[in-house]
Amino acid sequence: MFESRLRDLREDNDLKQKNIADLLNIHQTTYSDYELGRVNIPVASLHILADYYNVSIDYLLCRTNTKKPYPKK
């Protein structure tokens, strides 16, 4: 699921929830809610995370297993 993909990417990069929450300018508890599926993540945050992890939003949303981001215009 989407939530586990967020957690896996964060853990694979040896990051704490606080690190990603700071990147998104949100509280750690809000980010935790994203990973637990309690709160829907805003589209703007998806863009930030996709750029940060160098993956596509489709990968973040589990629509593909291909990590490679789309080319920038």
HTML snippet that shows the backbone in 3Dmol.js (N, CA, C, O; Angstrom):
<script src="https://3Dmol.org/build/3Dmol-min.js"></script>
<div id="view" style="width:600px;height:400px;position:relative"></div>
<script>
const pdb = `
ATOM      1  N   MET A   1       0.816  -1.185   0.000  1.00  0.00           N
ATOM      2  CA  MET A   1       0.000   0.000   0.000  1.00  0.00           C
ATOM      3  C   MET A   1       0.868   1.260   0.000  1.00  0.00           C
ATOM      4  O   MET A   1       2.070   1.221   0.265  1.00  0.00           O
ATOM      5  N   PHE A   2       0.224   2.348  -0.301  1.00  0.00           N
ATOM      6  CA  PHE A   2       0.880   3.651  -0.365  1.00  0.00           C
ATOM      7  C   PHE A   2       1.607   3.991   0.934  1.00  0.00           C
ATOM      8  O   PHE A   2       2.738   4.476   0.912  1.00  0.00           O
ATOM      9  N   GLU A   3       0.955   3.736   2.056  1.00  0.00           N
ATOM     10  CA  GLU A   3       1.524   4.101   3.351  1.00  0.00           C
ATOM     11  C   GLU A   3       2.823   3.348   3.618  1.00  0.00           C
ATOM     12  O   GLU A   3       3.787   3.925   4.119  1.00  0.00           O
ATOM     13  N   SER A   4       2.847   2.072   3.286  1.00  0.00           N
ATOM     14  CA  SER A   4       4.070   1.301   3.518  1.00  0.00           C
ATOM     15  C   SER A   4       5.180   1.729   2.563  1.00  0.00           C
ATOM     16  O   SER A   4       6.360   1.646   2.904  1.00  0.00           O
ATOM     17  N   ARG A   5       4.811   2.180   1.383  1.00  0.00           N
ATOM     18  CA  ARG A   5       5.831   2.658   0.450  1.00  0.00           C
ATOM     19  C   ARG A   5       6.487   3.924   0.993  1.00  0.00           C
ATOM     20  O   ARG A   5       7.702   4.088   0.881  1.00  0.00           O
ATOM     21  N   LEU A   6       5.694   4.822   1.581  1.00  0.00           N
ATOM     22  CA  LEU A   6       6.261   6.023   2.205  1.00  0.00           C
ATOM     23  C   LEU A   6       7.236   5.648   3.307  1.00  0.00           C
ATOM     24  O   LEU A   6       8.346   6.174   3.375  1.00  0.00           O
ATOM     25  N   ARG A   7       6.815   4.741   4.162  1.00  0.00           N
ATOM     26  CA  ARG A   7       7.666   4.319   5.274  1.00  0.00           C
ATOM     27  C   ARG A   7       8.932   3.628   4.765  1.00  0.00           C
ATOM     28  O   ARG A   7      10.025   3.893   5.264  1.00  0.00           O
ATOM     29  N   ASP A   8       8.790   2.749   3.779  1.00  0.00           N
ATOM     30  CA  ASP A   8       9.942   2.032   3.243  1.00  0.00           C
ATOM     31  C   ASP A   8      10.963   2.982   2.631  1.00  0.00           C
ATOM     32  O   ASP A   8      12.163   2.822   2.850  1.00  0.00           O
ATOM     33  N   LEU A   9      10.505   3.963   1.872  1.00  0.00           N
ATOM     34  CA  LEU A   9      11.432   4.929   1.284  1.00  0.00           C
ATOM     35  C   LEU A   9      12.175   5.704   2.375  1.00  0.00           C
ATOM     36  O   LEU A   9      13.384   5.919   2.283  1.00  0.00           O
ATOM     37  N   ARG A  10      11.446   6.113   3.391  1.00  0.00           N
ATOM     38  CA  ARG A  10      12.064   6.858   4.484  1.00  0.00           C
ATOM     39  C   ARG A  10      13.096   5.997   5.205  1.00  0.00           C
ATOM     40  O   ARG A  10      14.216   6.442   5.455  1.00  0.00           O
ATOM     41  N   GLU A  11      12.721   4.777   5.534  1.00  0.00           N
ATOM     42  CA  GLU A  11      13.633   3.895   6.259  1.00  0.00           C
ATOM     43  C   GLU A  11      14.820   3.472   5.406  1.00  0.00           C
ATOM     44  O   GLU A  11      15.935   3.353   5.915  1.00  0.00           O
ATOM     45  N   ASP A  12      14.598   3.243   4.113  1.00  0.00           N
ATOM     46  CA  ASP A  12      15.703   2.888   3.213  1.00  0.00           C
ATOM     47  C   ASP A  12      16.747   3.993   3.129  1.00  0.00           C
ATOM     48  O   ASP A  12      17.911   3.733   2.824  1.00  0.00           O
ATOM     49  N   ASN A  13      16.330   5.221   3.398  1.00  0.00           N
ATOM     50  CA  ASN A  13      17.244   6.361   3.374  1.00  0.00           C
ATOM     51  C   ASN A  13      17.709   6.747   4.785  1.00  0.00           C
ATOM     52  O   ASN A  13      18.270   7.822   4.996  1.00  0.00           O
ATOM     53  N   ASP A  14      17.463   5.849   5.742  1.00  0.00           N
ATOM     54  CA  ASP A  14      17.883   6.056   7.141  1.00  0.00           C
ATOM     55  C   ASP A  14      17.420   7.395   7.701  1.00  0.00           C
ATOM     56  O   ASP A  14      18.180   8.105   8.359  1.00  0.00           O
ATOM     57  N   LEU A  15      16.171   7.723   7.432  1.00  0.00           N
ATOM     58  CA  LEU A  15      15.597   8.981   7.904  1.00  0.00           C
ATOM     59  C   LEU A  15      14.553   8.725   8.972  1.00  0.00           C
ATOM     60  O   LEU A  15      13.930   7.663   9.005  1.00  0.00           O
ATOM     61  N   LYS A  16      14.367   9.689   9.832  1.00  0.00           N
ATOM     62  CA  LYS A  16      13.324   9.664  10.848  1.00  0.00           C
ATOM     63  C   LYS A  16      12.098  10.402  10.303  1.00  0.00           C
ATOM     64  O   LYS A  16      12.206  11.205   9.377  1.00  0.00           O
ATOM     65  N   GLN A  17      10.954  10.123  10.880  1.00  0.00           N
ATOM     66  CA  GLN A  17       9.749  10.845  10.484  1.00  0.00           C
ATOM     67  C   GLN A  17       9.948  12.345  10.634  1.00  0.00           C
ATOM     68  O   GLN A  17       9.447  13.121   9.821  1.00  0.00           O
ATOM     69  N   LYS A  18      10.666  12.755  11.654  1.00  0.00           N
ATOM     70  CA  LYS A  18      10.920  14.176  11.905  1.00  0.00           C
ATOM     71  C   LYS A  18      11.661  14.811  10.730  1.00  0.00           C
ATOM     72  O   LYS A  18      11.376  15.951  10.366  1.00  0.00           O
ATOM     73  N   ASN A  19      12.610  14.083  10.134  1.00  0.00           N
ATOM     74  CA  ASN A  19      13.349  14.613   8.986  1.00  0.00           C
ATOM     75  C   ASN A  19      12.415  14.942   7.823  1.00  0.00           C
ATOM     76  O   ASN A  19      12.526  16.004   7.210  1.00  0.00           O
ATOM     77  N   ILE A  20      11.502  14.031   7.529  1.00  0.00           N
ATOM     78  CA  ILE A  20      10.588  14.234   6.407  1.00  0.00           C
ATOM     79  C   ILE A  20       9.537  15.271   6.768  1.00  0.00           C
ATOM     80  O   ILE A  20       9.137  16.069   5.920  1.00  0.00           O
ATOM     81  N   ALA A  21       9.089  15.269   8.009  1.00  0.00           N
ATOM     82  CA  ALA A  21       8.129  16.287   8.448  1.00  0.00           C
ATOM     83  C   ALA A  21       8.732  17.681   8.288  1.00  0.00           C
ATOM     84  O   ALA A  21       8.049  18.605   7.846  1.00  0.00           O
ATOM     85  N   ASP A  22      10.009  17.838   8.643  1.00  0.00           N
ATOM     86  CA  ASP A  22      10.683  19.128   8.470  1.00  0.00           C
ATOM     87  C   ASP A  22      10.750  19.516   6.997  1.00  0.00           C
ATOM     88  O   ASP A  22      10.541  20.677   6.646  1.00  0.00           O
ATOM     89  N   LEU A  23      11.040  18.544   6.139  1.00  0.00           N
ATOM     90  CA  LEU A  23      11.080  18.799   4.695  1.00  0.00           C
ATOM     91  C   LEU A  23       9.734  19.321   4.198  1.00  0.00           C
ATOM     92  O   LEU A  23       9.681  20.212   3.350  1.00  0.00           O
ATOM     93  N   LEU A  24       8.649  18.763   4.730  1.00  0.00           N
ATOM     94  CA  LEU A  24       7.298  19.128   4.293  1.00  0.00           C
ATOM     95  C   LEU A  24       6.714  20.298   5.082  1.00  0.00           C
ATOM     96  O   LEU A  24       5.599  20.741   4.806  1.00  0.00           O
ATOM     97  N   ASN A  25       7.462  20.797   6.059  1.00  0.00           N
ATOM     98  CA  ASN A  25       6.986  21.886   6.931  1.00  0.00           C
ATOM     99  C   ASN A  25       5.700  21.529   7.659  1.00  0.00           C
ATOM    100  O   ASN A  25       4.754  22.314   7.705  1.00  0.00           O
ATOM    101  N   ILE A  26       5.684  20.326   8.226  1.00  0.00           N
ATOM    102  CA  ILE A  26       4.543  19.858   9.000  1.00  0.00           C
ATOM    103  C   ILE A  26       5.065  19.270  10.313  1.00  0.00           C
ATOM    104  O   ILE A  26       6.271  19.097  10.485  1.00  0.00           O
ATOM    105  N   HIS A  27       4.165  18.969  11.220  1.00  0.00           N
ATOM    106  CA  HIS A  27       4.540  18.318  12.474  1.00  0.00           C
ATOM    107  C   HIS A  27       4.829  16.844  12.216  1.00  0.00           C
ATOM    108  O   HIS A  27       4.281  16.249  11.289  1.00  0.00           O
ATOM    109  N   GLN A  28       5.680  16.272  13.030  1.00  0.00           N
ATOM    110  CA  GLN A  28       6.005  14.849  12.916  1.00  0.00           C
ATOM    111  C   GLN A  28       4.757  13.990  13.060  1.00  0.00           C
ATOM    112  O   GLN A  28       4.627  12.963  12.394  1.00  0.00           O
ATOM    113  N   THR A  29       3.844  14.403  13.922  1.00  0.00           N
ATOM    114  CA  THR A  29       2.619  13.611  14.119  1.00  0.00           C
ATOM    115  C   THR A  29       1.745  13.590  12.863  1.00  0.00           C
ATOM    116  O   THR A  29       1.079  12.595  12.580  1.00  0.00           O
ATOM    117  N   THR A  30       1.754  14.691  12.118  1.00  0.00           N
ATOM    118  CA  THR A  30       1.006  14.726  10.855  1.00  0.00           C
ATOM    119  C   THR A  30       1.628  13.763   9.863  1.00  0.00           C
ATOM    120  O   THR A  30       0.924  13.012   9.188  1.00  0.00           O
ATOM    121  N   TYR A  31       2.963  13.789   9.776  1.00  0.00           N
ATOM    122  CA  TYR A  31       3.623  12.849   8.858  1.00  0.00           C
ATOM    123  C   TYR A  31       3.346  11.410   9.283  1.00  0.00           C
ATOM    124  O   TYR A  31       3.118  10.548   8.434  1.00  0.00           O
ATOM    125  N   SER A  32       3.365  11.146  10.568  1.00  0.00           N
ATOM    126  CA  SER A  32       3.045   9.814  11.069  1.00  0.00           C
ATOM    127  C   SER A  32       1.650   9.399  10.615  1.00  0.00           C
ATOM    128  O   SER A  32       1.428   8.250  10.232  1.00  0.00           O
ATOM    129  N   ASP A  33       0.718  10.339  10.661  1.00  0.00           N
ATOM    130  CA  ASP A  33      -0.639  10.055  10.189  1.00  0.00           C
ATOM    131  C   ASP A  33      -0.660   9.710   8.705  1.00  0.00           C
ATOM    132  O   ASP A  33      -1.458   8.874   8.282  1.00  0.00           O
ATOM    133  N   TYR A  34       0.197  10.334   7.911  1.00  0.00           N
ATOM    134  CA  TYR A  34       0.303   9.973   6.487  1.00  0.00           C
ATOM    135  C   TYR A  34       0.730   8.505   6.359  1.00  0.00           C
ATOM    136  O   TYR A  34       0.126   7.736   5.611  1.00  0.00           O
ATOM    137  N   GLU A  35       1.781   8.132   7.099  1.00  0.00           N
ATOM    138  CA  GLU A  35       2.301   6.772   7.009  1.00  0.00           C
ATOM    139  C   GLU A  35       1.308   5.740   7.534  1.00  0.00           C
ATOM    140  O   GLU A  35       1.317   4.590   7.094  1.00  0.00           O
ATOM    141  N   LEU A  36       0.463   6.138   8.459  1.00  0.00           N
ATOM    142  CA  LEU A  36      -0.538   5.223   9.009  1.00  0.00           C
ATOM    143  C   LEU A  36      -1.845   5.236   8.219  1.00  0.00           C
ATOM    144  O   LEU A  36      -2.750   4.452   8.505  1.00  0.00           O
ATOM    145  N   GLY A  37      -1.949   6.124   7.224  1.00  0.00           N
ATOM    146  CA  GLY A  37      -3.154   6.195   6.403  1.00  0.00           C
ATOM    147  C   GLY A  37      -4.323   6.870   7.088  1.00  0.00           C
ATOM    148  O   GLY A  37      -5.466   6.713   6.659  1.00  0.00           O
ATOM    149  N   ARG A  38      -4.057   7.615   8.139  1.00  0.00           N
ATOM    150  CA  ARG A  38      -5.126   8.313   8.862  1.00  0.00           C
ATOM    151  C   ARG A  38      -5.519   9.627   8.202  1.00  0.00           C
ATOM    152  O   ARG A  38      -6.643  10.102   8.360  1.00  0.00           O
ATOM    153  N   VAL A  39      -4.580  10.212   7.459  1.00  0.00           N
ATOM    154  CA  VAL A  39      -4.790  11.507   6.819  1.00  0.00           C
ATOM    155  C   VAL A  39      -4.310  11.393   5.374  1.00  0.00           C
ATOM    156  O   VAL A  39      -3.260  10.806   5.113  1.00  0.00           O
ATOM    157  N   ASN A  40      -5.067  11.946   4.446  1.00  0.00           N
ATOM    158  CA  ASN A  40      -4.637  11.971   3.047  1.00  0.00           C
ATOM    159  C   ASN A  40      -3.523  12.987   2.875  1.00  0.00           C
ATOM    160  O   ASN A  40      -3.580  14.093   3.413  1.00  0.00           O
ATOM    161  N   ILE A  41      -2.526  12.599   2.129  1.00  0.00           N
ATOM    162  CA  ILE A  41      -1.381  13.476   1.902  1.00  0.00           C
ATOM    163  C   ILE A  41      -1.708  14.453   0.770  1.00  0.00           C
ATOM    164  O   ILE A  41      -2.219  14.035  -0.269  1.00  0.00           O
ATOM    165  N   PRO A  42      -1.425  15.737   0.950  1.00  0.00           N
ATOM    166  CA  PRO A  42      -1.709  16.722  -0.103  1.00  0.00           C
ATOM    167  C   PRO A  42      -0.837  16.492  -1.349  1.00  0.00           C
ATOM    168  O   PRO A  42       0.286  15.995  -1.263  1.00  0.00           O
ATOM    169  N   VAL A  43      -1.382  16.863  -2.481  1.00  0.00           N
ATOM    170  CA  VAL A  43      -0.674  16.697  -3.751  1.00  0.00           C
ATOM    171  C   VAL A  43       0.667  17.441  -3.725  1.00  0.00           C
ATOM    172  O   VAL A  43       1.665  16.931  -4.235  1.00  0.00           O
ATOM    173  N   ALA A  44       0.698  18.620  -3.146  1.00  0.00           N
ATOM    174  CA  ALA A  44       1.951  19.381  -3.085  1.00  0.00           C
ATOM    175  C   ALA A  44       3.024  18.601  -2.327  1.00  0.00           C
ATOM    176  O   ALA A  44       4.199  18.648  -2.690  1.00  0.00           O
ATOM    177  N   SER A  45       2.631  17.897  -1.295  1.00  0.00           N
ATOM    178  CA  SER A  45       3.590  17.090  -0.536  1.00  0.00           C
ATOM    179  C   SER A  45       4.068  15.895  -1.357  1.00  0.00           C
ATOM    180  O   SER A  45       5.228  15.495  -1.256  1.00  0.00           O
ATOM    181  N   LEU A  46       3.181  15.327  -2.165  1.00  0.00           N
ATOM    182  CA  LEU A  46       3.599  14.239  -3.058  1.00  0.00           C
ATOM    183  C   LEU A  46       4.676  14.700  -4.021  1.00  0.00           C
ATOM    184  O   LEU A  46       5.636  13.974  -4.282  1.00  0.00           O
ATOM    185  N   HIS A  47       4.519  15.900  -4.546  1.00  0.00           N
ATOM    186  CA  HIS A  47       5.522  16.461  -5.457  1.00  0.00           C
ATOM    187  C   HIS A  47       6.869  16.596  -4.748  1.00  0.00           C
ATOM    188  O   HIS A  47       7.906  16.220  -5.293  1.00  0.00           O
ATOM    189  N   ILE A  48       6.844  17.124  -3.558  1.00  0.00           N
ATOM    190  CA  ILE A  48       8.084  17.314  -2.792  1.00  0.00           C
ATOM    191  C   ILE A  48       8.752  15.968  -2.522  1.00  0.00           C
ATOM    192  O   ILE A  48       9.961  15.822  -2.702  1.00  0.00           O
ATOM    193  N   LEU A  49       7.967  14.996  -2.095  1.00  0.00           N
ATOM    194  CA  LEU A  49       8.536  13.684  -1.779  1.00  0.00           C
ATOM    195  C   LEU A  49       9.062  12.975  -3.019  1.00  0.00           C
ATOM    196  O   LEU A  49      10.123  12.353  -2.969  1.00  0.00           O
ATOM    197  N   ALA A  50       8.346  13.059  -4.118  1.00  0.00           N
ATOM    198  CA  ALA A  50       8.814  12.432  -5.358  1.00  0.00           C
ATOM    199  C   ALA A  50      10.152  13.035  -5.790  1.00  0.00           C
ATOM    200  O   ALA A  50      11.066  12.313  -6.188  1.00  0.00           O
ATOM    201  N   ASP A  51      10.258  14.349  -5.710  1.00  0.00           N
ATOM    202  CA  ASP A  51      11.528  15.000  -6.062  1.00  0.00           C
ATOM    203  C   ASP A  51      12.625  14.622  -5.072  1.00  0.00           C
ATOM    204  O   ASP A  51      13.759  14.364  -5.475  1.00  0.00           O
ATOM    205  N   TYR A  52      12.302  14.589  -3.796  1.00  0.00           N
ATOM    206  CA  TYR A  52      13.288  14.288  -2.763  1.00  0.00           C
ATOM    207  C   TYR A  52      13.844  12.872  -2.919  1.00  0.00           C
ATOM    208  O   TYR A  52      15.054  12.661  -2.837  1.00  0.00           O
ATOM    209  N   TYR A  53      12.960  11.913  -3.142  1.00  0.00           N
ATOM    210  CA  TYR A  53      13.382  10.515  -3.280  1.00  0.00           C
ATOM    211  C   TYR A  53      13.769  10.143  -4.713  1.00  0.00           C
ATOM    212  O   TYR A  53      14.219   9.026  -4.971  1.00  0.00           O
ATOM    213  N   ASN A  54      13.591  11.082  -5.640  1.00  0.00           N
ATOM    214  CA  ASN A  54      13.903  10.865  -7.052  1.00  0.00           C
ATOM    215  C   ASN A  54      13.098   9.687  -7.627  1.00  0.00           C
ATOM    216  O   ASN A  54      13.642   8.787  -8.267  1.00  0.00           O
ATOM    217  N   VAL A  55      11.803   9.732  -7.377  1.00  0.00           N
ATOM    218  CA  VAL A  55      10.880   8.719  -7.891  1.00  0.00           C
ATOM    219  C   VAL A  55       9.680   9.441  -8.505  1.00  0.00           C
ATOM    220  O   VAL A  55       9.525  10.652  -8.352  1.00  0.00           O
ATOM    221  N   SER A  56       8.844   8.684  -9.193  1.00  0.00           N
ATOM    222  CA  SER A  56       7.627   9.284  -9.747  1.00  0.00           C
ATOM    223  C   SER A  56       6.515   9.264  -8.693  1.00  0.00           C
ATOM    224  O   SER A  56       6.548   8.466  -7.757  1.00  0.00           O
ATOM    225  N   ILE A  57       5.552  10.136  -8.856  1.00  0.00           N
ATOM    226  CA  ILE A  57       4.389  10.125  -7.973  1.00  0.00           C
ATOM    227  C   ILE A  57       3.631   8.811  -8.150  1.00  0.00           C
ATOM    228  O   ILE A  57       3.071   8.285  -7.188  1.00  0.00           O
ATOM    229  N   ASP A  58       3.609   8.282  -9.358  1.00  0.00           N
ATOM    230  CA  ASP A  58       2.966   6.984  -9.577  1.00  0.00           C
ATOM    231  C   ASP A  58       3.626   5.899  -8.733  1.00  0.00           C
ATOM    232  O   ASP A  58       2.945   5.000  -8.237  1.00  0.00           O
ATOM    233  N   TYR A  59       4.937   5.974  -8.566  1.00  0.00           N
ATOM    234  CA  TYR A  59       5.623   5.013  -7.705  1.00  0.00           C
ATOM    235  C   TYR A  59       5.184   5.208  -6.253  1.00  0.00           C
ATOM    236  O   TYR A  59       4.888   4.237  -5.556  1.00  0.00           O
ATOM    237  N   LEU A  60       5.142   6.460  -5.799  1.00  0.00           N
ATOM    238  CA  LEU A  60       4.706   6.725  -4.427  1.00  0.00           C
ATOM    239  C   LEU A  60       3.299   6.178  -4.175  1.00  0.00           C
ATOM    240  O   LEU A  60       3.013   5.660  -3.095  1.00  0.00           O
ATOM    241  N   LEU A  61       2.435   6.296  -5.167  1.00  0.00           N
ATOM    242  CA  LEU A  61       1.038   5.870  -5.034  1.00  0.00           C
ATOM    243  C   LEU A  61       0.817   4.396  -5.373  1.00  0.00           C
ATOM    244  O   LEU A  61      -0.321   3.928  -5.413  1.00  0.00           O
ATOM    245  N   CYS A  62       1.906   3.669  -5.616  1.00  0.00           N
ATOM    246  CA  CYS A  62       1.856   2.227  -5.920  1.00  0.00           C
ATOM    247  C   CYS A  62       1.139   1.919  -7.229  1.00  0.00           C
ATOM    248  O   CYS A  62       0.573   0.839  -7.395  1.00  0.00           O
ATOM    249  N   ARG A  63       1.166   2.864  -8.146  1.00  0.00           N
ATOM    250  CA  ARG A  63       0.574   2.628  -9.473  1.00  0.00           C
ATOM    251  C   ARG A  63       1.568   1.944 -10.400  1.00  0.00           C
ATOM    252  O   ARG A  63       1.191   1.422 -11.449  1.00  0.00           O
ATOM    253  N   THR A  64       2.851   1.949 -10.007  1.00  0.00           N
ATOM    254  CA  THR A  64       3.907   1.269 -10.744  1.00  0.00           C
ATOM    255  C   THR A  64       4.981   0.859  -9.746  1.00  0.00           C
ATOM    256  O   THR A  64       5.072   1.411  -8.649  1.00  0.00           O
ATOM    257  N   ASN A  65       5.783  -0.107 -10.137  1.00  0.00           N
ATOM    258  CA  ASN A  65       6.924  -0.501  -9.312  1.00  0.00           C
ATOM    259  C   ASN A  65       8.226   0.060  -9.861  1.00  0.00           C
ATOM    260  O   ASN A  65       9.306  -0.232  -9.348  1.00  0.00           O
ATOM    261  N   THR A  66       8.114   0.869 -10.910  1.00  0.00           N
ATOM    262  CA  THR A  66       9.279   1.517 -11.505  1.00  0.00           C
ATOM    263  C   THR A  66       9.539   2.824 -10.779  1.00  0.00           C
ATOM    264  O   THR A  66       8.690   3.715 -10.764  1.00  0.00           O
ATOM    265  N   LYS A  67      10.717   2.936 -10.177  1.00  0.00           N
ATOM    266  CA  LYS A  67      11.033   4.125  -9.383  1.00  0.00           C
ATOM    267  C   LYS A  67      11.361   5.348 -10.242  1.00  0.00           C
ATOM    268  O   LYS A  67      11.132   6.479  -9.812  1.00  0.00           O
ATOM    269  N   LYS A  68      11.885   5.141 -11.429  1.00  0.00           N
ATOM    270  CA  LYS A  68      12.402   6.225 -12.250  1.00  0.00           C
ATOM    271  C   LYS A  68      11.361   7.335 -12.437  1.00  0.00           C
ATOM    272  O   LYS A  68      10.238   7.073 -12.867  1.00  0.00           O
ATOM    273  N   PRO A  69      11.741   8.568 -12.115  1.00  0.00           N
ATOM    274  CA  PRO A  69      10.791   9.680 -12.317  1.00  0.00           C
ATOM    275  C   PRO A  69      10.643  10.006 -13.795  1.00  0.00           C
ATOM    276  O   PRO A  69      11.476   9.640 -14.623  1.00  0.00           O
ATOM    277  N   TYR A  70       9.580  10.690 -14.091  1.00  0.00           N
ATOM    278  CA  TYR A  70       9.363  11.146 -15.466  1.00  0.00           C
ATOM    279  C   TYR A  70      10.306  12.288 -15.781  1.00  0.00           C
ATOM    280  O   TYR A  70      10.698  13.035 -14.884  1.00  0.00           O
ATOM    281  N   PRO A  71      10.681  12.435 -17.062  1.00  0.00           N
ATOM    282  CA  PRO A  71      11.564  13.558 -17.419  1.00  0.00           C
ATOM    283  C   PRO A  71      10.899  14.898 -17.140  1.00  0.00           C
ATOM    284  O   PRO A  71       9.691  15.051 -17.327  1.00  0.00           O
ATOM    285  N   LYS A  72      11.679  15.852 -16.700  1.00  0.00           N
ATOM    286  CA  LYS A  72      11.169  17.204 -16.447  1.00  0.00           C
ATOM    287  C   LYS A  72      11.026  17.930 -17.776  1.00  0.00           C
ATOM    288  O   LYS A  72      11.789  17.690 -18.712  1.00  0.00           O
ATOM    289  N   LYS A  73      10.048  18.814 -17.848  1.00  0.00           N
ATOM    290  CA  LYS A  73       9.839  19.602 -19.079  1.00  0.00           C
ATOM    291  C   LYS A  73      10.804  20.737 -19.126  1.00  0.00           C
ATOM    292  O   LYS A  73      10.794  21.518 -20.078  1.00  0.00           O
TER     293      LYS A  73
END
`;
const viewer = $3Dmol.createViewer("view");
viewer.addModel(pdb, "pdb");
viewer.setStyle({}, {cartoon: {color: "spectrum"}});
viewer.zoomTo();
viewer.render();
</script>
